């Protein structure tokens, strides 16, 4: 906040707006954009890892492993995202606390489930009641990342499963005829080529992941949606010095511009990646590049 912001009532319109937009609450609003980007940067590779493991398991020739992979894909994809987010975060948090409770409080005799309450000893709480605020926020963010990765990992597994099956079987048979083992064929023939087939589905999944970030608001994390609603409202204790009307439309318009701009940049980057992966491939895109270079 600037030095001239001591008395908002004496400020002109431009000075008032400059003071209003540099309050501590607005700094938290700006930081929440970084929080969303960090969530995407962490979640995307983890979800892709879950997806690769799930797809590989679903293709396994070992029946129990294949069943497990297909079950993971079917269950997570079949449950509405909001229901899964609200349930899984609570269940995961209670699972962690229950494990700590069993290890740290063996003398505890009271039931953990008391009606609708889940009660563990104070030492087992996550985070501890005495922990600073940033620890609570980091723990909640970790649960959100893990939940996002589980959900979108199942969708990625379905995409990668189809992409693996799209690699021509004749190429795999040729590799086996040259003496490659099944493992070598998978890693040297299937995996390098599957990405081109998977990229359209993964691109759509990336866009859906971007649009799903407002679900952080449902998980109790102060994300951009939370701050837009909080700062744009007419009645809020955060702005006793800077009262204003209902400005939520302008705040949500800023979110609209942010998401549209970010998805446009994503489309450009994914388009370039598709072009790069198409070089030398026996696909429509690869054939078009070959003819253009001829």
N, C-alpha and C positions, 0 to 999 in steps of 0.2 A: 504494500500500500504506500502511496506517495505521501510526502510530508504535508501537503496541503489538504489531506483528507480528514483532518481532525474534526471539522465541523461540516457535515454534509449539507446542512441547511443553507450555508452561505455559498455553495458552489453553483457554477453555471452548468448547463446541460452537458457539455462535453467533459468538463472536469468531474462532474458527478458520475458520468458513465465510466470514466477511466478509473475512478475510485471503486465503483461498484464491481467492475470486472476484474479487479485485482485483490478482492477480499480473500481471506483464508479459505472460505467455502468454495470460491471459484477456482482457487489453486487445486483443491481436491477434485473439482470437476475436470480440470485439465489433466490432472494425474490419472483420472479414471480412464481416459483414452489410452494412455500408455499401458494401463492395466489390461485393457481389452487386447491390445496388440501383443503383450507378453503372453496372455492366455493362448492366443492363436499360435504364437511361435513355439510354445511348449507343447500344446495339445496336439497339433497336427502331426509331428513326427511320432509321438507316443501312440496316437490313434492308428497311424499307418503301421507301426510295429505290431499293435494288437491285431490289426487287420491281416497282416502278412502271416502271423502265427495262426490265426483262425482259419485263413484260407488254406494254408499248408496242412493244418490238421484235418480240415474237411476233405482234402484230396488224398489223405493217407490211406494206404492199403491195409492198415491195422484197424479193424472195425471199431473198437472202443474209442480210439483216437478220432476217427472220422465222425462217429456219433457225437463226441464231445464238441468238435468244431462246428458241426451243423447245428447242434443244440444252442450253442452260444449265438450263432447268427440268427437263428429263428426266434429265440426268446427276446433278445434285445431289440430286434427289428419289429417284433410284434407288439411291444408295449409302447404306448404314447410317451413321447419324450418328457413331457411335463410330469407325468405320473412316475416315470422311472427316476427323474432327477430328485423329486421330492422324497421318494421312498429310499433310493439307494444312498443318498447322502446321510440320512438319519440312520439307516441300517449300518453303514460303514463306520460312522462315528461311534455308535453303540458297540460294534464289534471290537474296535480298538480299545474302548474303555473297559469292556468286559474282560479282554485279555490282560490288560494292566491290572484290573481289579483282582483277578485270580492269582497273579504273581505277587502283587504288592500288599494285598490284604487277606492273607489266608485265614486269619482269625475272625473274619466277618461272618456273622451267623444270620443276619437278617436277609430276607429274600430281596433279590435285585429288582424283580418285577413286583411292584406294589400298585395294583390297579393299572392305570395308564401311565404311571411314573416309572422311570428307569433310574434307579438310585445305586450309585457306586460310592466307594470311599473317596474322600477328598484327594488323596494322593493319586488316584487313578483317573481323575478328570483330565480331559484333553480339550484345550490347554488347561493348566492349573489356574485356579481363581486368582492367584497372585501374579500371574504372568502379565507382562506389559501388553498394551493394546496391539502393537504390531505383531506379536506372537499369535494372538487370536485371529487377526486378519490374514496372516500367512497360512495358518492352519486351515481356515475356511477356503482360502484360495487353492490350497493343495487338494482338498476334497473336491472342489469344483473341477480342477484339471483332471483328476483321476476319473471323475464321473463322466466328463466330456469325452475322455479317451475311451472309456468302456463303451459308451453309446455309439460314437462315431467309428470306433474300431470295428464294431459289428457290421456297419454299413460298408466300411472299407473292405472287410473280409469278403463280403458278398461280391463286390466289384472285382477284387483281385482273383477270387475263385473263378469267376466267369472269364477273366483275362487269361488266366493260366490255361483254361480249357480251350481258349481261342487260338492258342499257338498251334500251328499245323502239326497234326500227329505224324505226318510223313517225316518231318524234320527230327522228331524225337526217335522215330524208328531208324532213321539213317545214323543218328548218333550212336544208338545202341548197336547197330550193325558194325560200326567202326570200333567197337569194344568198350564204349563208355558204360559205366555203371548207371543205375537208375539215379543215384544221387548226383553224379557228374552231369547227366543229361538235364536234370532239374536246374542245377545252378549255372550251367554253361549254355543251355539252349532255351529253356522255358523262362527263367527269371529275366535274362537280358531283353527278351522280346515281349514279355507280357506287359511292360510298362506302357507301350504305345497303345495297346488295346485297353488298358485300364485308365489311361489319362482322361478320356471324356467323362467317365463315371466319377473319377477322383476330382475332376474339375468341378462338377456339379456338387459333389460332397463338400468341397472347400467353400463354395458359395453358401451352402446350407449351414456350414459351421460358422461362417461369418454372421449370418442372420440369426443364429441361435445364441450368440453371446449375450443378448438381453436376458436370457434365462438366469444369468448371474444374479439379477435382481431378485428372483424367486428364492435363491439360496442364501439371501441375507447379506450379500456382498454389495458394497456401495459402488456400483458401476455407473456408467454414463446415463442409463435410464433412471436410476435412483436420483442422481443429482439433477437431471433435467426436470424431473417432476418436483423435486424439493426446491430448486432455485426458481423455477418458473411459477410456483404457486403464489397465491395472493396472501395467504395466512401462513407464516412460518416464523418461528422464533429466531431463525438464523439471520434475519434482516430487519431488526428493530431500527437500525440507523438508515437503511436504504429501502424503505417500503415502496412497493410498486403494484401495478395491477396484475392480472392474470397473463403472464408472459410465456406460459408453457408452449404455446404454438411456436414461438421463436426458438425456444430451446430444442424442441423436437424437430424443427426444421433444420437446425444445425446438425442433429443426429442423422437426418435424412441425407444431407449433403455429405457427411462423413462416410456413411455406408455406401452411397452411390459412387463416391470417388474411390473408395477402397476396392470395391468390386470391379470398377473399371480398370484400375491398375492391375488387379488380379487377372482379369481377362487378357490384358496385353501380355503379361508375363507368361501365362499358360499357353497363349497362342504361339509365342516364341519357342517355348519348350516343346510344344507339339511339332513345330517345324523342324526343330533340331533332332528330335527322336525319329522323325519320318525319313531322314536321309538314309538311303540304302535299303529301305524296307519294301517288301513286296505288297504294298498297300496303295490305295488310291492317292493318298498324300505323297507317298514316296515316289510313285510313278510320275506324278505331276512335277515334282522337284527334278526328277531325272530328265524329263522332257524340257523343262525350262533351262537346265544347264547345258543341254545338247546344242 
